[in-house]
Amino acid sequence: MPASTRALVHAFLEREFIRQVEFLAELVRVPSDNPPGDCAPAAERAHELLESLLDLEVETDVVPAQVAKANGMISATNLIVRRRFGRGGMTIALNAHGDVVPPGQGWTRDPYGAEIIDDPDHGLVMFGRGVAVSKSDFATYTWALLALIDLEKQGVPLHGAVELHFTYDEEVGGNIGPKRLVSQRLSTPALAICAGFSYAVTSAHNGCLHLEVVVNGRSGHAAMPETGVDALEATTDILNALYAHRQELAHKRSKVPGIESATLNIGLIEGGINTNVVPDRVTLRLERRIIPEESAEEAESQLRSLIANAVSSRPGITLEIKRIMLAEPLLELPGAARTVIALRTHAEEEFGVAIPVQGVPLYTDARHYASAGIPTVLYGAGPKTLQEANGHGADECLRLDDLRKATAVVALTLVDLLRGN
């Protein structure tokens, strides 16, 4: 990377820093909580802001209301910006999501206030729901593209295309955002960079399975419990089997740095009619985190068999097992290495620290790009850990210096890729 190119990017981002921060603040000020998932107004505001910044058309993909409803949302609109440089070359997609988890309790600052403080240890810090996860990367990717447009004006040769994909359904799985964009061929990128954090390049992540299990018995009077079939008693057999299985999963270790083992959690149980009635129905929901080395289908099949076998000797008990969600793990595909190397090299230069390439035990909608055969890497603005940013927690925050440096990393990586280096 010629020093002059890096200097041009730095100079541009320095000039643009206030505008970039104001853009992010405007996004934070528009609620986009999911649930309930009424995210069209937030997309409309982002659309207005983008068109005021870019001399480009911002395409809108309005998700039909019935499709949004089927995916647990009220409204969603996907935004696409396309910019070509020179001739030939690859198309690179940059994706971030604008829907956020609801604020919840415990905030000491307005979750939609985009308040900025000058912290003695971390410099300027912005607070607000979604400021780190992942409205920040609307700003990261937009200004990375703007930096490339400025470089082109300065005579830096680039060949290829950059697309911004801003979607609003990550919190419900990404099916009407990234998956819709690639499955309906609204975009056909050769590479994708998706929202992440500045202090690591993420090349893999866990998958996740949610199952709902309904245990059916027959009600009876508590004074004569033998007249019923106790669904709760049968459920204890299932729970014992699941918790024993959880201990086994702790030994199923991943070789991907940053990911430890497969996990299982029973997060919701409800059932029964009254204190004096034999329970006729119990419902539970469970989550199984799937490490990259595992097959999601095999993990689901194993759980279904385990649950069925646990009550197979109980007459009168029937089961209903329904898949609520299945998110495949993200694996590093052939072709991702160039992006990983470029991001890591520039991140170490910009941040002055070692930048690991690792997996995370979370799951994201970036997997939809990889599932379509598109090499995908996660990188964007943010701290070393999600906990440090209070991601999904009260007083979510972002160091604005991290935003500026991460933007430079993405811009310089795009330069490498569009130069064919």
VMD Tcl script that draws the C-alpha trace (Angstrom):
set ca {
  {0.00 0.00 0.00}
  {1.66 3.27 -1.10}
  {2.00 5.70 1.77}
  {0.35 8.36 -0.36}
  {-2.86 6.32 -0.66}
  {-3.04 5.79 3.09}
  {-2.39 9.50 3.63}
  {-5.17 10.44 1.21}
  {-7.63 8.17 3.06}
  {-6.60 9.59 6.44}
  {-6.93 13.16 5.21}
  {-10.38 12.51 3.75}
  {-11.70 10.82 6.89}
  {-10.29 13.61 9.06}
  {-12.18 16.18 7.00}
  {-15.34 14.07 7.08}
  {-15.26 12.96 10.71}
  {-17.91 15.36 12.02}
  {-20.30 14.51 9.18}
  {-19.75 10.80 9.77}
  {-20.52 11.13 13.46}
  {-23.63 13.23 12.76}
  {-24.83 10.57 10.30}
  {-24.47 7.86 12.94}
  {-26.24 9.99 15.53}
  {-29.20 10.47 13.18}
  {-29.51 6.71 12.75}
  {-29.41 6.11 16.51}
  {-32.15 8.69 17.08}
  {-34.67 6.73 15.02}
  {-35.94 3.68 16.99}
  {-35.73 0.38 15.13}
  {-36.42 -2.08 17.94}
  {-36.96 -5.66 16.82}
  {-39.32 -6.81 18.30}
  {-41.73 -5.35 17.44}
  {-39.88 -4.95 14.14}
  {-41.53 -1.90 12.60}
  {-38.32 -0.88 10.83}
  {-39.52 0.82 7.63}
  {-39.34 4.32 9.23}
  {-35.69 3.76 10.19}
  {-34.89 2.59 6.65}
  {-36.67 5.65 5.23}
  {-34.50 7.96 7.35}
  {-31.34 6.09 6.35}
  {-32.42 6.37 2.72}
  {-32.80 10.16 3.05}
  {-29.41 10.52 4.71}
  {-27.62 8.34 2.15}
  {-29.08 10.18 -0.83}
  {-28.01 13.49 0.71}
  {-24.43 12.18 0.95}
  {-23.96 10.14 -2.20}
  {-24.49 11.22 -5.77}
  {-25.97 7.78 -6.30}
  {-29.39 6.17 -6.37}
  {-30.27 4.34 -3.19}
  {-32.37 1.35 -4.21}
  {-35.16 0.23 -1.91}
  {-36.41 -3.33 -1.63}
  {-39.64 -3.07 0.33}
  {-40.39 -6.44 1.90}
  {-44.08 -7.31 1.35}
  {-46.10 -6.92 4.54}
  {-47.19 -10.56 4.62}
  {-43.58 -11.71 4.22}
  {-42.44 -9.42 7.02}
  {-45.25 -10.69 9.24}
  {-44.36 -14.32 8.51}
  {-40.85 -13.52 9.75}
  {-42.07 -11.92 12.97}
  {-41.85 -8.29 11.87}
  {-44.24 -5.46 11.05}
  {-42.21 -3.82 8.28}
  {-38.76 -3.98 6.71}
  {-37.04 -2.27 3.80}
  {-33.65 -3.25 2.42}
  {-31.37 -0.53 1.04}
  {-28.81 -1.11 -1.71}
  {-26.20 1.36 -2.98}
  {-24.07 0.39 -5.99}
  {-20.90 2.15 -7.17}
  {-18.66 0.97 -10.01}
  {-14.99 1.91 -10.35}
  {-13.13 1.56 -13.65}
  {-13.68 -1.55 -15.74}
  {-14.01 -5.20 -14.79}
  {-13.07 -6.38 -11.35}
  {-15.15 -8.00 -8.63}
  {-18.22 -6.81 -6.78}
  {-17.81 -6.49 -3.00}
  {-20.83 -6.21 -0.69}
  {-20.69 -4.41 2.65}
  {-23.60 -5.41 4.91}
  {-24.79 -4.03 8.26}
  {-28.13 -4.32 10.00}
  {-30.17 -1.44 11.38}
  {-32.64 -3.34 13.54}
  {-31.75 -3.54 17.23}
  {-32.87 -5.30 20.38}
  {-35.20 -3.19 22.57}
  {-33.37 -1.01 25.12}
  {-34.59 -2.79 28.24}
  {-33.94 -1.50 31.74}
  {-30.92 0.06 33.42}
  {-30.00 2.88 31.05}
  {-28.45 6.00 32.58}
  {-28.63 7.83 29.22}
  {-31.34 8.22 26.60}
  {-31.11 5.07 24.41}
  {-32.11 7.18 21.39}
  {-30.22 10.31 22.38}
  {-26.87 9.62 20.65}
  {-25.22 11.46 23.53}
  {-21.46 12.02 23.19}
  {-19.13 12.38 26.16}
  {-15.38 13.00 26.32}
  {-14.08 10.06 28.34}
  {-10.61 10.57 29.90}
  {-9.55 7.02 28.96}
  {-11.27 6.50 25.60}
  {-11.82 9.93 24.10}
  {-15.17 10.74 22.48}
  {-17.77 8.04 23.15}
  {-21.32 7.92 21.76}
  {-24.14 6.21 23.67}
  {-27.33 4.75 22.22}
  {-29.11 1.57 21.28}
  {-27.54 0.15 18.14}
  {-24.57 2.52 18.16}
  {-22.23 -0.48 18.24}
  {-24.50 -3.29 16.97}
  {-24.57 -2.39 14.19}
  {-25.66 1.08 13.10}
  {-22.01 2.04 13.50}
  {-21.19 0.06 10.40}
  {-23.73 1.96 8.32}
  {-21.31 4.84 8.97}
  {-18.17 2.71 8.58}
  {-19.14 1.34 5.19}
  {-20.69 4.53 3.84}
  {-17.56 6.55 4.56}
  {-15.29 3.78 3.28}
  {-17.17 4.05 -0.02}
  {-16.97 7.84 0.06}
  {-13.21 7.57 0.65}
  {-12.89 5.38 -2.45}
  {-14.85 7.88 -4.53}
  {-12.47 10.59 -3.31}
  {-9.44 8.42 -4.19}
  {-10.81 7.93 -7.70}
  {-11.03 11.71 -8.08}
  {-7.38 11.89 -6.95}
  {-6.39 9.52 -9.76}
  {-6.00 6.26 -7.79}
  {-6.86 3.44 -10.24}
  {-9.62 1.10 -9.00}
  {-11.49 -1.61 -10.87}
  {-14.61 -3.30 -9.59}
  {-17.79 -2.41 -7.73}
  {-18.78 -1.76 -4.12}
  {-22.31 -2.30 -2.86}
  {-23.77 -1.20 0.46}
  {-26.41 -3.61 1.78}
  {-28.28 -2.12 4.72}
  {-30.89 -4.51 6.10}
  {-33.26 -4.61 9.07}
  {-33.96 -8.19 10.15}
  {-30.82 -9.56 11.82}
  {-32.58 -9.91 15.16}
  {-35.06 -12.37 13.59}
  {-32.56 -14.30 11.49}
  {-31.81 -12.37 8.30}
  {-34.18 -14.25 6.00}
  {-35.82 -11.12 4.58}
  {-32.59 -9.14 4.55}
  {-29.32 -10.69 3.36}
  {-30.90 -14.02 2.42}
  {-33.56 -12.27 0.35}
  {-30.96 -10.12 -1.43}
  {-28.85 -13.06 -2.55}
  {-31.60 -15.67 -3.09}
  {-33.61 -13.30 -5.30}
  {-30.38 -12.21 -7.01}
  {-30.91 -8.58 -6.15}
  {-27.16 -8.72 -5.63}
  {-24.48 -11.19 -6.78}
  {-21.26 -10.13 -5.04}
  {-18.00 -12.05 -5.23}
  {-17.05 -11.15 -1.63}
  {-18.86 -9.82 1.43}
  {-17.71 -7.90 4.48}
  {-20.30 -7.79 7.25}
  {-20.67 -5.91 10.52}
  {-18.10 -6.80 13.15}
  {-15.62 -5.30 15.61}
  {-12.37 -3.43 15.07}
  {-10.03 -5.48 17.22}
  {-10.48 -8.82 15.49}
  {-11.24 -10.19 12.05}
  {-14.02 -12.76 12.35}
  {-13.89 -15.57 9.82}
  {-16.28 -18.08 11.44}
  {-19.10 -18.27 13.94}
  {-21.42 -20.75 15.58}
  {-24.74 -21.86 14.21}
  {-27.88 -21.99 16.33}
  {-30.93 -24.24 16.53}
  {-34.13 -23.34 18.39}
  {-36.63 -26.13 19.05}
  {-40.05 -26.03 20.66}
  {-41.06 -29.24 22.43}
  {-44.68 -29.84 23.48}
  {-45.25 -32.76 25.88}
  {-48.87 -33.92 25.86}
  {-50.46 -36.04 28.60}
  {-53.99 -36.13 30.04}
  {-55.45 -34.05 32.85}
  {-56.85 -35.64 36.01}
  {-57.87 -34.66 39.53}
  {-54.93 -34.15 41.87}
  {-56.72 -36.26 44.49}
  {-56.57 -39.16 42.04}
  {-53.41 -38.56 40.00}
  {-53.59 -42.04 38.51}
  {-56.58 -40.86 36.43}
  {-54.33 -38.55 34.44}
  {-51.12 -38.81 32.46}
  {-48.66 -36.35 33.97}
  {-47.00 -34.32 31.23}
  {-44.77 -32.53 33.73}
  {-43.40 -35.78 35.13}
  {-42.58 -36.88 31.59}
  {-40.94 -33.52 30.96}
  {-38.55 -34.13 33.86}
  {-37.27 -37.19 32.00}
  {-36.65 -35.00 28.97}
  {-34.93 -32.34 31.05}
  {-32.68 -34.89 32.73}
  {-31.68 -36.27 29.33}
  {-31.04 -32.79 27.92}
  {-28.93 -31.67 30.87}
  {-26.87 -34.86 30.69}
  {-26.39 -34.18 26.98}
  {-25.28 -30.63 27.79}
  {-22.43 -32.01 29.87}
  {-21.39 -34.19 26.93}
  {-21.47 -31.21 24.56}
  {-18.97 -29.36 26.76}
  {-16.39 -31.88 25.53}
  {-17.19 -31.20 21.86}
  {-14.52 -28.56 21.28}
  {-13.98 -26.37 18.24}
  {-10.57 -25.87 16.66}
  {-11.54 -22.32 15.63}
  {-9.88 -19.72 17.91}
  {-12.52 -17.78 19.80}
  {-15.06 -20.60 19.79}
  {-14.94 -23.09 22.65}
  {-17.59 -25.80 22.58}
  {-21.11 -26.71 21.54}
  {-23.73 -25.61 24.08}
  {-27.34 -26.32 25.04}
  {-29.78 -24.16 26.98}
  {-33.41 -24.68 27.99}
  {-34.66 -21.13 28.19}
  {-38.42 -21.32 28.50}
  {-40.89 -23.72 30.18}
  {-44.64 -23.31 30.67}
  {-47.50 -25.67 31.36}
  {-50.12 -27.03 33.71}
  {-53.72 -25.97 34.37}
  {-54.00 -25.45 38.12}
  {-52.43 -26.61 41.38}
  {-55.08 -29.31 41.84}
  {-54.95 -30.69 38.29}
  {-52.53 -33.24 36.81}
  {-50.65 -31.28 34.10}
  {-51.84 -32.28 30.64}
  {-49.41 -30.18 28.59}
  {-45.94 -28.70 29.04}
  {-44.09 -26.61 26.47}
  {-40.38 -25.91 26.52}
  {-38.02 -24.12 24.19}
  {-34.36 -24.92 23.86}
  {-31.33 -23.55 22.07}
  {-28.41 -25.55 20.73}
  {-25.28 -23.67 19.63}
  {-23.54 -25.52 16.80}
  {-19.77 -25.20 16.35}
  {-18.40 -24.75 12.79}
  {-17.15 -28.35 12.62}
  {-20.64 -29.76 13.21}
  {-23.49 -30.53 10.87}
  {-26.59 -28.55 11.84}
  {-28.89 -31.27 10.50}
  {-27.11 -33.97 12.51}
  {-27.29 -31.85 15.67}
  {-31.04 -31.44 15.22}
  {-31.59 -35.11 14.46}
  {-29.63 -36.10 17.57}
  {-31.73 -33.82 19.79}
  {-35.01 -35.08 18.38}
  {-33.99 -38.69 19.01}
  {-32.79 -37.87 22.51}
  {-36.10 -36.22 23.43}
  {-38.23 -38.99 21.93}
  {-36.23 -41.74 23.63}
  {-36.51 -40.02 27.02}
  {-40.30 -40.62 27.13}
  {-40.58 -43.69 24.92}
  {-41.50 -45.91 27.90}
  {-44.24 -43.60 29.18}
  {-47.69 -44.70 27.94}
  {-50.09 -41.91 27.03}
  {-47.39 -39.31 26.43}
  {-47.11 -37.79 22.96}
  {-44.66 -35.22 21.65}
  {-44.73 -32.34 19.21}
  {-41.27 -31.10 18.22}
  {-41.07 -28.04 16.01}
  {-38.05 -26.22 14.65}
  {-38.33 -22.52 15.39}
  {-35.06 -21.47 13.80}
  {-31.93 -22.97 12.32}
  {-28.94 -20.74 11.63}
  {-26.07 -22.51 9.92}
  {-22.53 -21.89 11.20}
  {-20.34 -19.47 9.26}
  {-17.27 -21.14 7.80}
  {-14.30 -19.52 6.11}
  {-14.75 -20.27 2.41}
  {-11.98 -20.49 -0.18}
  {-11.52 -16.97 -1.49}
  {-11.91 -15.27 1.88}
  {-8.18 -15.34 2.66}
  {-7.35 -12.23 0.62}
  {-9.96 -10.21 2.49}
  {-8.84 -11.59 5.85}
  {-5.18 -10.77 5.18}
  {-5.94 -7.26 3.95}
  {-8.22 -6.44 6.88}
  {-5.76 -7.79 9.42}
  {-2.77 -6.00 7.87}
  {-4.48 -2.63 7.74}
  {-6.10 -3.04 11.18}
  {-2.72 -3.69 12.78}
  {-1.32 -0.63 11.01}
  {-4.21 1.62 12.06}
  {-4.71 0.40 15.63}
  {-1.11 -0.43 16.49}
  {-2.00 -3.73 18.17}
  {-2.04 -7.39 17.16}
  {-5.33 -8.23 15.42}
  {-6.42 -11.88 15.72}
  {-8.34 -13.81 13.10}
  {-10.93 -15.74 15.06}
  {-14.42 -17.14 15.35}
  {-17.16 -16.01 17.71}
  {-19.73 -18.11 19.60}
  {-22.53 -15.83 18.36}
  {-24.42 -16.24 15.11}
  {-25.14 -13.49 12.57}
  {-27.00 -12.93 9.33}
  {-23.63 -12.86 7.53}
  {-24.05 -16.63 7.20}
  {-26.55 -16.09 4.37}
  {-23.81 -14.73 2.11}
  {-21.57 -17.71 2.90}
  {-24.47 -20.14 2.37}
  {-24.80 -18.69 -1.14}
  {-21.12 -19.50 -1.76}
  {-19.89 -15.93 -1.21}
  {-16.66 -15.72 0.86}
  {-17.63 -13.65 3.90}
  {-15.67 -11.96 6.68}
  {-16.92 -9.88 9.64}
  {-15.17 -6.60 10.36}
  {-16.34 -3.15 11.43}
  {-16.28 -0.49 14.12}
  {-16.35 -1.42 17.78}
  {-14.44 -2.55 20.87}
  {-12.47 -5.66 21.72}
  {-15.52 -7.42 23.15}
  {-19.28 -7.10 22.88}
  {-19.39 -6.71 26.67}
  {-17.10 -3.69 26.48}
  {-19.63 -1.97 24.21}
  {-22.59 -3.09 26.34}
  {-23.95 -4.61 23.16}
  {-27.57 -5.71 23.74}
  {-27.26 -4.17 27.23}
  {-27.89 -0.83 28.91}
  {-25.73 2.17 27.94}
  {-24.49 0.65 24.68}
  {-21.59 2.75 23.46}
  {-18.97 3.25 20.77}
  {-15.56 4.89 20.88}
  {-15.60 7.29 17.97}
  {-11.87 6.89 17.39}
  {-12.57 3.20 16.72}
  {-15.16 4.28 14.13}
  {-12.64 6.45 12.30}
  {-9.86 3.85 12.36}
  {-12.15 0.98 11.31}
  {-13.39 3.08 8.40}
  {-9.81 3.57 7.25}
  {-9.19 -0.19 7.53}
  {-12.22 -1.02 5.38}
  {-11.41 1.66 2.81}
  {-7.78 0.53 2.47}
  {-8.86 -3.11 2.23}
  {-11.24 -2.23 -0.58}
  {-8.39 -0.41 -2.35}
  {-6.28 -3.59 -2.18}
  {-9.10 -5.75 -3.49}
  {-10.10 -3.37 -6.27}
  {-6.52 -2.95 -7.37}
  {-6.18 -6.71 -7.61}
  {-3.27 -6.80 -5.11}
}
mol new
graphics top color blue
foreach p $ca { graphics top sphere $p radius 0.5 }
foreach p [lrange $ca 0 end-1] q [lrange $ca 1 end] { graphics top cylinder $p $q radius 0.2 }
display resetview
